[in-house]
Amino acid sequence: MKRQERENMIKFLSRVREMSMERLMVLTDEDVEHLYTRAYTDHEAYEEVM
């Protein structure tokens, strides 16, 4: 995963899931990607309903 991609995922998670940046920074790339995928899917589904 590229550094910029990881940073974007962490910023998204910190806003949408209200997770602390410190907590997200220590996760592995795989963990960040997994959380991002779940959060993005949920967020996208919510936006379709609205």
Secondary structure, DSSP 8 states (H G I E B T S, - for coil): --HHHHHHHHHHHHHHS---HHHHHTS-HHHHHHHHHHHHHHHHHHHHH-
